[in-house]
Amino acid sequence: MDFWGHLGALRGVLFKIAVVVVAFAIVLFIYMPWIFGNIILAPCDGSFITYKWLGLLQGDGTFLPDMSGEGFHVDIINYNLTSQFNTHISLSAWLAIIISFPFIIYMLWTFIRPGLYPSERKQATKAFIFSNIMFYLGMACSYFIIFPMCFKFLAEYQITEEIENTIALDSYISNFLTLNFIVGILFELPLLCWLLGKMGLITRHFFRKYRRHAIVALLILAAFITPTGDPVTLFLMFIPLYMLWELSALLVPKAKPTDD
């Protein structure tokens, strides 16, 4: 196939991707009122499942955080004339891309697959499946653990009681999408380490040698992500990050049989 033949094949792949994304976006646009009220705004109320799970952590906020959700409720307001309409459209598009992401990667894979060797196809298939699982797992971890805890703390935080918090729609959606997406990407760390290991840039000995350094770095990262200063919340943030580190170590090949 010549250059124009490849270009035509790529155009066909992109057209199929666009059709699927637009179809998802239309469906999501229709059901967005229900999605918004029952999923996206769910962390704004104390009845959210995460607050129920953490109902036993009822403290004064110094050592143990009060994450019970009892009496917690935040009303999201809109002060921009076009914000609700723009949010309706943009959120439908973003969610359509996220939901159809496996299909997008698969279609791109069908385009590049003929140029790969059988062994490369097998490895790429594993990477495709693993990357999708980890991305959605990261977003679930953020939605059910990280975002609710951060949002509840920031929504209730006050420099002085004379200043009342009022959360705008644009601010809430921006933080909601950004945090969930960043954590989803962060969960791709094992895949990145696996690729670097296949390239021979890192080995399992690297993780063994720098494990103590990584623990300190991950604690700092967890403290940066966590808005609260209590050790319990910090620990809940640290655990998934450390599990990613250990999973990365397991996926990276050994340099020598004597390394472990």
Backbone as CSV, one residue per row, in Angstrom:
resi,resn,N_x,N_y,N_z,CA_x,CA_y,CA_z,C_x,C_y,C_z
1,MET,0.846,-1.188,0.000,0.000,0.000,0.000,0.889,1.249,0.000
2,ASP,0.606,2.198,-0.909,1.405,3.416,-0.981,0.940,4.423,0.066
3,PHE,1.540,5.616,0.040,1.235,6.638,1.044,-0.243,7.008,1.027
4,TRP,-0.800,7.226,-0.154,-2.205,7.637,-0.240,-3.138,6.511,0.182
5,GLY,-2.703,5.275,-0.034,-3.498,4.148,0.441,-3.550,4.104,1.961
6,HIS,-2.383,4.324,2.606,-2.347,4.389,4.070,-3.185,5.559,4.587
7,LEU,-3.096,6.692,3.894,-3.865,7.864,4.304,-5.364,7.604,4.207
8,GLY,-5.772,6.895,3.147,-7.182,6.555,3.012,-7.649,5.603,4.101
9,ALA,-6.786,4.621,4.453,-7.133,3.698,5.539,-7.244,4.425,6.867
10,LEU,-6.324,5.356,7.109,-6.382,6.128,8.345,-7.631,6.998,8.392
11,ARG,-8.011,7.571,7.260,-9.224,8.391,7.206,-10.449,7.557,7.526
12,GLY,-10.466,6.323,7.017,-11.591,5.437,7.333,-11.659,5.097,8.805
13,VAL,-10.503,4.872,9.442,-10.457,4.576,10.871,-10.938,5.775,11.679
14,LEU,-10.459,6.960,11.327,-10.860,8.170,12.047,-12.351,8.457,11.877
15,PHE,-12.891,8.139,10.711,-14.318,8.344,10.490,-15.149,7.432,11.396
16,LYS,-14.737,6.163,11.504,-15.438,5.234,12.389,-15.361,5.700,13.842
17,ILE,-14.187,6.180,14.247,-14.026,6.685,15.616,-14.959,7.866,15.855
18,ALA,-15.013,8.789,14.894,-15.861,9.974,15.037,-17.336,9.592,15.139
19,VAL,-17.753,8.608,14.346,-19.155,8.173,14.380,-19.508,7.608,15.754
20,VAL,-18.631,6.768,16.309,-18.894,6.157,17.610,-18.912,7.209,18.710
21,VAL,-17.943,8.129,18.683,-17.879,9.175,19.716,-19.109,10.069,19.652
22,VAL,-19.511,10.463,18.467,-20.696,11.316,18.313,-21.946,10.576,18.779
23,ALA,-22.048,9.287,18.465,-23.206,8.504,18.900,-23.277,8.443,20.422
24,PHE,-22.140,8.182,21.061,-22.105,8.175,22.522,-22.457,9.553,23.082
25,ALA,-21.932,10.596,22.455,-22.181,11.960,22.939,-23.671,12.304,22.867
26,ILE,-24.340,11.863,21.810,-25.779,12.138,21.676,-26.563,11.430,22.768
27,VAL,-26.225,10.167,23.002,-26.915,9.408,24.055,-26.666,10.042,25.424
28,LEU,-25.411,10.406,25.683,-25.077,11.028,26.961,-25.741,12.390,27.106
29,PHE,-25.860,13.131,26.019,-26.530,14.435,26.074,-27.990,14.268,26.480
30,ILE,-28.623,13.218,25.975,-30.028,12.975,26.301,-30.198,12.604,27.773
31,TYR,-29.298,11.767,28.274,-29.415,11.284,29.656,-28.561,12.078,30.645
32,MET,-27.990,13.203,30.209,-27.115,13.972,31.083,-27.807,14.489,32.345
33,PRO,-29.058,14.915,32.301,-29.705,15.340,33.562,-29.678,14.260,34.632
34,TRP,-29.960,13.006,34.256,-29.906,11.915,35.230,-28.470,11.632,35.658
35,ILE,-27.538,11.618,34.706,-26.127,11.376,35.018,-25.597,12.454,35.945
36,PHE,-25.963,13.671,35.676,-25.490,14.786,36.500,-26.012,14.671,37.921
37,GLY,-27.287,14.419,38.049,-27.881,14.392,39.379,-27.502,13.184,40.207
38,ASN,-27.281,12.038,39.569,-27.053,10.793,40.302,-25.597,10.341,40.357
39,ILE,-24.747,10.877,39.489,-23.352,10.443,39.456,-22.396,11.608,39.698
40,ILE,-22.468,12.611,38.861,-21.490,13.706,38.935,-21.658,14.528,40.200
41,LEU,-22.888,14.831,40.574,-23.134,15.631,41.784,-23.324,14.785,43.032
42,ALA,-23.193,13.476,42.909,-23.403,12.600,44.064,-22.486,12.933,45.243
43,PRO,-21.182,13.275,45.026,-20.327,13.612,46.180,-20.721,14.881,46.915
44,CYS,-21.695,15.611,46.388,-22.119,16.856,47.041,-23.068,16.596,48.205
45,ASP,-23.501,15.374,48.384,-24.458,15.066,49.443,-23.890,14.009,50.384
46,GLY,-24.268,14.100,51.650,-23.771,13.188,52.663,-24.216,11.759,52.486
47,SER,-25.188,11.505,51.618,-25.652,10.139,51.375,-24.770,9.393,50.382
48,PHE,-23.728,10.046,49.867,-22.817,9.396,48.919,-22.190,8.172,49.567
49,ILE,-22.019,7.112,48.785,-21.602,5.825,49.327,-20.259,5.891,50.041
50,THR,-19.358,6.744,49.584,-18.048,6.853,50.237,-18.176,7.380,51.651
51,TYR,-19.044,8.372,51.852,-19.232,8.931,53.189,-19.863,7.892,54.124
52,LYS,-20.678,7.002,53.561,-21.251,5.931,54.379,-20.172,4.930,54.774
53,TRP,-19.292,4.588,53.822,-18.200,3.655,54.124,-17.278,4.204,55.210
54,LEU,-17.050,5.502,55.157,-16.133,6.124,56.105,-16.870,6.710,57.310
55,GLY,-18.085,6.233,57.536,-18.883,6.763,58.640,-18.277,6.511,60.006
56,LEU,-17.412,5.503,60.117,-16.782,5.210,61.397,-15.683,6.210,61.745
57,LEU,-15.189,6.933,60.744,-14.116,7.898,60.988,-14.736,9.232,61.392
58,GLN,-15.181,9.305,62.607,-15.790,10.532,63.103,-14.904,11.102,64.209
59,GLY,-14.161,12.112,63.851,-13.276,12.751,64.817,-13.453,14.249,64.806
60,ASP,-12.498,14.926,65.455,-12.578,16.370,65.537,-11.842,17.052,64.394
61,GLY,-11.295,16.265,63.445,-10.591,16.827,62.312,-9.110,17.006,62.548
62,THR,-8.640,16.781,63.775,-7.218,16.934,64.079,-6.459,15.657,63.796
63,PHE,-6.897,14.563,64.406,-6.251,13.273,64.167,-7.120,12.383,63.293
64,LEU,-8.383,12.307,63.604,-9.325,11.534,62.801,-10.267,12.492,62.073
65,PRO,-10.389,12.352,60.754,-11.289,13.238,60.015,-12.737,12.830,60.200
66,ASP,-13.610,13.801,60.129,-15.042,13.513,60.201,-15.549,13.335,58.779
67,MET,-15.557,12.093,58.315,-15.982,11.800,56.947,-17.344,11.103,56.917
68,SER,-18.101,11.220,57.980,-19.372,10.513,58.049,-20.382,11.023,57.039
69,GLY,-20.287,12.312,56.690,-21.230,12.889,55.757,-22.534,13.309,56.395
70,GLU,-22.661,13.146,57.689,-23.896,13.524,58.374,-24.101,15.036,58.300
71,GLY,-25.212,15.437,57.725,-25.527,16.863,57.592,-24.767,17.567,56.490
72,PHE,-23.994,16.816,55.713,-23.189,17.447,54.651,-24.009,17.569,53.373
73,HIS,-24.039,18.751,52.811,-24.712,18.987,51.535,-24.193,20.299,50.945
74,VAL,-23.884,20.245,49.668,-23.384,21.428,48.967,-24.273,21.689,47.765
75,ASP,-24.763,22.901,47.659,-25.560,23.319,46.507,-24.640,24.000,45.497
76,ILE,-24.586,23.439,44.302,-23.775,24.019,43.236,-24.587,25.114,42.541
77,ILE,-23.979,26.291,42.393,-24.700,27.407,41.783,-24.103,27.736,40.418
78,ASN,-24.834,28.475,39.644,-24.378,28.932,38.341,-24.597,30.437,38.242
79,TYR,-23.526,31.163,37.907,-23.658,32.617,37.788,-23.328,33.104,36.377
80,ASN,-23.060,32.166,35.470,-22.786,32.514,34.085,-23.951,32.052,33.217
81,LEU,-24.425,32.914,32.353,-25.624,32.626,31.578,-25.486,31.369,30.724
82,THR,-24.305,31.144,30.160,-24.123,30.022,29.231,-23.460,28.801,29.863
83,SER,-23.130,28.844,31.146,-22.354,27.765,31.760,-23.075,26.422,31.724
84,GLN,-24.368,26.412,32.043,-25.084,25.139,32.087,-25.175,24.508,30.703
85,PHE,-25.431,25.328,29.694,-25.507,24.796,28.332,-24.140,24.294,27.865
86,ASN,-23.097,25.098,28.102,-21.741,24.696,27.706,-21.293,23.433,28.452
87,THR,-21.643,23.350,29.726,-21.282,22.177,30.515,-22.003,20.940,30.000
88,HIS,-23.255,21.102,29.628,-24.042,19.997,29.096,-23.372,19.414,27.846
89,ILE,-22.943,20.302,26.951,-22.334,19.850,25.699,-20.929,19.297,25.932
90,SER,-20.089,20.070,26.631,-18.691,19.660,26.810,-18.574,18.379,27.630
91,LEU,-19.404,18.245,28.661,-19.341,17.047,29.493,-19.814,15.824,28.718
92,SER,-20.808,15.996,27.874,-21.255,14.881,27.030,-20.135,14.426,26.099
93,ALA,-19.400,15.390,25.554,-18.301,15.052,24.647,-17.160,14.365,25.394
94,TRP,-16.782,14.907,26.562,-15.687,14.314,27.324,-16.013,12.902,27.792
95,LEU,-17.208,12.719,28.293,-17.597,11.389,28.743,-17.703,10.411,27.577
96,ALA,-18.123,10.905,26.414,-18.186,10.044,25.235,-16.789,9.562,24.847
97,ILE,-15.800,10.446,24.928,-14.424,10.058,24.607,-13.901,9.052,25.622
98,ILE,-14.193,9.294,26.907,-13.711,8.393,27.951,-14.341,7.004,27.820
99,ILE,-15.645,6.963,27.570,-16.331,5.680,27.461,-15.882,4.914,26.217
100,SER,-15.707,5.629,25.115,-15.329,4.968,23.863,-13.820,4.850,23.689
101,PHE,-13.062,5.183,24.719,-11.602,5.139,24.626,-11.075,3.761,24.211
102,PRO,-11.588,2.657,24.785,-11.111,1.341,24.309,-11.355,1.125,22.820
103,PHE,-12.498,1.573,22.324,-12.788,1.425,20.893,-11.839,2.278,20.061
104,ILE,-11.543,3.484,20.550,-10.618,4.368,19.825,-9.246,3.718,19.695
105,ILE,-8.740,3.203,20.817,-7.428,2.556,20.791,-7.453,1.317,19.910
106,TYR,-8.551,0.580,19.950,-8.647,-0.637,19.136,-8.624,-0.298,17.645
107,MET,-9.335,0.738,17.251,-9.356,1.105,15.842,-7.989,1.577,15.378
108,LEU,-7.309,2.345,16.211,-5.945,2.746,15.857,-5.021,1.530,15.790
109,TRP,-5.306,0.562,16.675,-4.517,-0.670,16.677,-4.718,-1.439,15.374
110,THR,-5.933,-1.493,14.856,-6.180,-2.188,13.593,-5.439,-1.521,12.434
111,PHE,-5.156,-0.230,12.592,-4.444,0.483,11.529,-2.947,0.145,11.526
112,ILE,-2.345,0.035,12.717,-0.902,-0.200,12.790,-0.552,-1.689,12.880
113,ARG,-1.545,-2.540,13.165,-1.286,-3.970,13.365,-0.631,-4.646,12.166
114,PRO,-1.033,-4.355,10.925,-0.402,-5.058,9.792,1.107,-4.819,9.684
115,GLY,1.616,-3.738,10.278,3.034,-3.448,10.173,3.872,-4.023,11.294
116,LEU,3.268,-4.831,12.165,3.989,-5.389,13.308,4.245,-6.877,13.120
117,TYR,5.284,-7.353,13.788,5.570,-8.786,13.815,4.596,-9.477,14.773
118,PRO,4.390,-10.788,14.619,3.459,-11.510,15.511,3.778,-11.333,16.985
119,SER,5.073,-11.369,17.350,5.440,-11.190,18.763,5.089,-9.801,19.248
120,GLU,5.250,-8.785,18.381,4.910,-7.402,18.742,3.404,-7.246,18.877
121,ARG,2.649,-7.938,18.036,1.185,-7.874,18.139,0.712,-8.443,19.474
122,LYS,1.314,-9.532,19.899,0.926,-10.167,21.159,1.202,-9.238,22.333
123,GLN,2.373,-8.610,22.355,2.726,-7.703,23.438,1.826,-6.468,23.430
124,ALA,1.525,-5.948,22.244,0.672,-4.766,22.140,-0.746,-5.061,22.608
125,THR,-1.237,-6.263,22.341,-2.573,-6.643,22.798,-2.646,-6.657,24.324
126,LYS,-1.612,-7.220,24.947,-1.563,-7.230,26.413,-1.536,-5.808,26.961
127,ALA,-0.731,-4.945,26.340,-0.631,-3.554,26.794,-1.957,-2.826,26.636
128,PHE,-2.669,-3.113,25.530,-3.964,-2.481,25.286,-4.976,-2.842,26.371
129,ILE,-5.076,-4.126,26.686,-6.030,-4.579,27.706,-5.650,-4.034,29.080
130,PHE,-4.381,-4.125,29.412,-3.922,-3.695,30.734,-4.090,-2.193,30.922
131,SER,-3.780,-1.410,29.896,-3.866,0.045,30.019,-5.301,0.499,30.240
132,ASN,-6.243,-0.140,29.561,-7.647,0.234,29.738,-8.140,-0.120,31.137
133,ILE,-7.765,-1.293,31.616,-8.186,-1.701,32.958,-7.641,-0.734,34.005
134,MET,-6.364,-0.391,33.901,-5.741,0.482,34.891,-6.296,1.900,34.822
135,PHE,-6.590,2.387,33.628,-7.131,3.743,33.501,-8.495,3.857,34.176
136,TYR,-9.379,2.917,33.891,-10.707,2.963,34.504,-10.648,2.660,36.000
137,LEU,-9.713,1.827,36.406,-9.533,1.563,37.833,-9.059,2.818,38.555
138,GLY,-8.166,3.564,37.925,-7.706,4.815,38.510,-8.819,5.842,38.622
139,MET,-9.654,5.952,37.616,-10.764,6.891,37.670,-11.775,6.477,38.740
140,ALA,-11.990,5.174,38.895,-12.893,4.702,39.947,-12.326,5.009,41.321
141,CYS,-11.019,4.822,41.483,-10.368,5.129,42.759,-10.499,6.604,43.086
142,SER,-10.340,7.453,42.077,-10.471,8.895,42.296,-11.916,9.280,42.620
143,TYR,-12.855,8.702,41.877,-14.263,9.073,42.064,-14.802,8.646,43.425
144,PHE,-14.423,7.455,43.881,-14.979,6.929,45.126,-14.145,7.259,46.363
145,ILE,-12.873,7.609,46.199,-12.020,7.830,47.367,-11.415,9.234,47.382
146,ILE,-10.607,9.526,46.367,-9.808,10.750,46.411,-10.672,12.005,46.264
147,PHE,-11.490,12.066,45.221,-12.273,13.282,44.990,-13.260,13.581,46.117
148,PRO,-14.044,12.602,46.603,-14.980,12.926,47.695,-14.287,13.470,48.939
149,MET,-13.150,12.892,49.302,-12.446,13.335,50.495,-11.895,14.739,50.315
150,CYS,-11.318,15.005,49.143,-10.802,16.348,48.860,-11.936,17.370,48.787
151,PHE,-13.012,16.995,48.106,-14.120,17.928,47.930,-14.785,18.270,49.265
152,LYS,-15.000,17.278,50.088,-15.665,17.523,51.364,-14.839,18.447,52.247
153,PHE,-13.532,18.206,52.263,-12.671,19.063,53.079,-12.674,20.504,52.567
154,LEU,-12.491,20.679,51.259,-12.412,22.019,50.697,-13.757,22.735,50.761
155,ALA,-14.854,21.996,50.599,-16.173,22.621,50.649,-16.515,23.115,52.045
156,GLU,-15.970,22.456,53.076,-16.261,22.840,54.453,-15.192,23.751,55.056
157,TYR,-14.057,23.891,54.361,-12.966,24.685,54.927,-13.298,26.173,54.893
158,GLN,-13.025,26.849,55.994,-13.275,28.282,56.096,-12.117,28.953,56.842
159,ILE,-11.624,30.048,56.283,-10.641,30.854,57.007,-11.291,31.478,58.227
160,THR,-12.508,31.949,58.027,-13.303,32.508,59.099,-14.759,32.194,58.837
161,GLU,-15.538,32.074,59.873,-16.951,31.743,59.720,-17.741,32.865,59.051
162,GLU,-17.151,34.025,58.960,-17.835,35.146,58.323,-17.891,34.999,56.801
163,ILE,-17.048,34.105,56.259,-17.024,33.870,54.809,-17.668,32.524,54.525
164,GLU,-18.752,32.540,53.790,-19.475,31.315,53.470,-19.070,30.800,52.089
165,ASN,-18.820,29.505,52.013,-18.424,28.913,50.735,-19.618,28.777,49.801
166,THR,-19.425,29.187,48.563,-20.413,29.009,47.510,-19.692,28.423,46.308
167,ILE,-20.025,27.197,45.942,-19.300,26.486,44.894,-19.980,26.715,43.547
168,ALA,-19.205,27.223,42.592,-19.735,27.482,41.257,-19.683,26.220,40.398
169,LEU,-20.563,26.141,39.433,-20.646,24.979,38.548,-19.339,24.766,37.791
170,ASP,-18.791,25.834,37.208,-17.557,25.708,36.431,-16.406,25.201,37.295
171,SER,-16.306,25.695,38.523,-15.236,25.279,39.425,-15.378,23.804,39.788
172,TYR,-16.586,23.377,40.079,-16.806,21.981,40.462,-16.471,21.035,39.314
173,ILE,-16.975,21.325,38.114,-16.743,20.443,36.967,-15.261,20.406,36.601
174,SER,-14.602,21.561,36.674,-13.180,21.618,36.351,-12.363,20.732,37.285
175,ASN,-12.612,20.833,38.591,-11.888,20.009,39.556,-12.274,18.536,39.440
176,PHE,-13.534,18.270,39.180,-14.017,16.896,39.049,-13.327,16.183,37.889
177,LEU,-13.315,16.810,36.728,-12.713,16.188,35.559,-11.195,16.106,35.674
178,THR,-10.574,17.188,36.157,-9.112,17.231,36.235,-8.567,16.171,37.179
179,LEU,-9.125,16.089,38.378,-8.611,15.141,39.361,-8.835,13.703,38.923
180,ASN,-10.024,13.401,38.437,-10.308,12.030,37.998,-9.414,11.627,36.825
181,PHE,-9.193,12.550,35.896,-8.371,12.235,34.732,-6.906,12.052,35.125
182,ILE,-6.413,12.921,36.017,-5.013,12.820,36.444,-4.759,11.494,37.151
183,VAL,-5.662,11.092,38.032,-5.486,9.824,38.735,-5.578,8.656,37.759
184,GLY,-6.470,8.746,36.774,-6.551,7.709,35.756,-5.240,7.560,34.996
185,ILE,-4.619,8.686,34.645,-3.325,8.651,33.964,-2.242,8.126,34.900
186,LEU,-2.319,8.512,36.178,-1.323,8.058,37.150,-1.328,6.540,37.279
187,PHE,-2.468,5.934,37.113,-2.577,4.479,37.205,-1.963,3.772,35.987
188,GLU,-1.503,4.533,35.021,-0.798,3.943,33.885,0.690,3.757,34.183
189,LEU,1.117,4.106,35.406,2.518,3.962,35.786,3.044,2.537,35.594
190,PRO,2.312,1.489,36.003,2.819,0.129,35.767,3.059,-0.175,34.294
191,LEU,2.177,0.318,33.418,2.366,0.084,31.993,3.620,0.793,31.493
192,LEU,3.835,2.025,31.954,5.027,2.767,31.556,6.293,2.039,32.014
193,CYS,6.272,1.558,33.245,7.437,0.827,33.758,7.650,-0.478,32.986
194,TRP,6.568,-1.130,32.614,6.673,-2.361,31.823,7.326,-2.083,30.470
195,LEU,6.926,-0.979,29.828,7.515,-0.618,28.546,8.993,-0.268,28.698
196,LEU,9.323,0.488,29.750,10.722,0.828,29.996,11.548,-0.422,30.292
197,GLY,10.926,-1.378,30.993,11.614,-2.630,31.256,11.868,-3.417,29.980
198,LYS,10.878,-3.438,29.065,11.055,-4.137,27.795,12.159,-3.499,26.961
199,MET,12.336,-2.185,27.132,13.380,-1.470,26.404,14.735,-1.608,27.080
200,GLY,14.755,-2.204,28.271,16.003,-2.402,28.982,16.492,-1.189,29.749
201,LEU,15.605,-0.201,29.944,16.018,1.022,30.628,15.959,0.886,32.145
202,ILE,15.077,0.049,32.655,14.993,-0.200,34.092,14.825,-1.693,34.318
203,THR,15.207,-2.147,35.510,15.044,-3.546,35.895,14.376,-3.608,37.261
204,ARG,14.052,-4.817,37.672,13.418,-4.989,38.974,14.362,-4.581,40.106
205,HIS,15.656,-4.669,39.838,16.639,-4.263,40.844,16.503,-2.783,41.181
206,PHE,16.073,-1.988,40.201,15.862,-0.553,40.426,14.802,-0.319,41.499
207,PHE,13.698,-1.055,41.434,12.627,-0.899,42.415,13.065,-1.398,43.784
208,ARG,13.839,-2.460,43.772,14.337,-2.984,45.040,15.306,-2.019,45.703
209,LYS,16.154,-1.380,44.912,17.172,-0.483,45.431,16.581,0.817,45.961
210,TYR,15.560,1.332,45.262,15.017,2.638,45.607,13.637,2.554,46.260
211,ARG,13.302,1.409,46.853,11.991,1.257,47.475,11.794,2.244,48.624
212,ARG,12.804,2.403,49.493,12.671,3.327,50.618,12.555,4.776,50.140
213,HIS,13.289,5.107,49.084,13.169,6.448,48.533,11.770,6.666,47.958
214,ALA,11.253,5.616,47.313,9.925,5.722,46.717,8.852,5.903,47.777
215,ILE,8.988,5.227,48.903,8.001,5.369,49.980,7.926,6.811,50.454
216,VAL,9.089,7.444,50.624,9.115,8.844,51.052,8.493,9.738,49.978
217,ALA,8.864,9.498,48.714,8.327,10.307,47.621,6.817,10.138,47.484
218,LEU,6.333,8.911,47.639,4.890,8.658,47.532,4.130,9.266,48.698
219,LEU,4.738,9.277,49.886,4.114,9.943,51.027,3.990,11.445,50.774
220,ILE,5.021,12.028,50.177,4.967,13.460,49.847,3.899,13.716,48.796
221,LEU,3.835,12.835,47.780,2.813,12.983,46.748,1.427,12.829,47.332
222,ALA,1.235,11.855,48.225,-0.067,11.666,48.870,-0.438,12.875,49.715
223,ALA,0.551,13.458,50.397,0.292,14.648,51.204,-0.075,15.836,50.318
224,PHE,0.524,15.878,49.123,0.210,16.970,48.197,-1.204,16.832,47.643
225,ILE,-1.602,15.590,47.329,-2.947,15.354,46.801,-3.990,15.543,47.889
226,THR,-3.651,15.129,49.123,-4.607,15.171,50.225,-4.678,16.568,50.812
227,PRO,-5.820,17.214,50.822,-5.921,18.551,51.404,-5.924,18.542,52.922
228,THR,-6.332,17.444,53.528,-6.364,17.365,54.983,-4.990,16.998,55.513
229,GLY,-4.771,17.263,56.797,-3.481,16.967,57.397,-3.503,15.774,58.322
230,ASP,-4.604,15.042,58.389,-4.705,13.915,59.315,-4.028,12.684,58.731
231,PRO,-3.467,11.829,59.579,-2.741,10.649,59.095,-3.637,9.603,58.454
232,VAL,-4.903,9.514,58.867,-5.795,8.498,58.306,-6.047,8.758,56.828
233,THR,-6.390,9.992,56.475,-6.626,10.331,55.076,-5.354,10.189,54.259
234,LEU,-4.234,10.603,54.848,-2.952,10.454,54.172,-2.659,8.985,53.873
235,PHE,-2.975,8.122,54.825,-2.746,6.685,54.643,-3.633,6.128,53.536
236,LEU,-4.886,6.565,53.478,-5.802,6.092,52.449,-5.345,6.520,51.055
237,MET,-4.686,7.670,50.974,-4.155,8.124,49.693,-2.875,7.386,49.335
238,PHE,-2.080,7.065,50.346,-0.774,6.463,50.117,-0.888,5.014,49.633
239,ILE,-1.849,4.268,50.151,-1.969,2.843,49.848,-2.077,2.564,48.348
240,PRO,-3.019,3.195,47.604,-3.084,2.885,46.162,-1.831,3.307,45.409
241,LEU,-1.183,4.399,45.832,0.044,4.825,45.164,1.159,3.794,45.367
242,TYR,1.267,3.293,46.590,2.304,2.303,46.862,2.008,0.981,46.145
243,MET,0.750,0.623,46.048,0.382,-0.588,45.315,0.761,-0.464,43.839
244,LEU,0.643,0.735,43.272,1.071,0.952,41.895,2.574,0.732,41.754
245,TRP,3.326,1.196,42.744,4.780,1.012,42.729,5.145,-0.477,42.752
246,GLU,4.514,-1.229,43.628,4.818,-2.649,43.740,4.365,-3.417,42.500
247,LEU,3.229,-3.025,41.945,2.761,-3.670,40.716,3.727,-3.391,39.570
248,SER,4.253,-2.173,39.513,5.243,-1.830,38.494,6.481,-2.697,38.644
249,ALA,6.895,-2.938,39.897,8.074,-3.763,40.151,7.857,-5.194,39.679
250,LEU,6.649,-5.708,39.835,6.362,-7.082,39.414,6.349,-7.230,37.899
251,LEU,5.982,-6.166,37.197,5.877,-6.239,35.741,7.213,-6.051,35.034
252,VAL,8.183,-5.475,35.741,9.487,-5.223,35.133,10.338,-6.487,35.225
253,PRO,11.005,-6.876,34.149,11.819,-8.105,34.187,13.045,-7.953,35.092
254,LYS,13.561,-9.081,35.540,14.757,-9.098,36.364,15.990,-8.890,35.484
255,ALA,16.985,-8.237,36.058,18.239,-8.051,35.332,19.061,-9.328,35.346
256,LYS,19.081,-9.991,36.517,19.835,-11.218,36.683,19.019,-12.180,37.543
257,PRO,19.258,-13.463,37.473,18.550,-14.403,38.337,18.817,-14.164,39.809
258,THR,19.926,-13.471,40.129,20.292,-13.246,41.541,19.756,-11.937,42.069
259,ASP,19.030,-11.181,41.237,18.539,-9.878,41.706,17.568,-10.007,42.849
260,ASP,16.664,-11.010,42.785,15.643,-11.177,43.832,15.959,-12.435,44.607
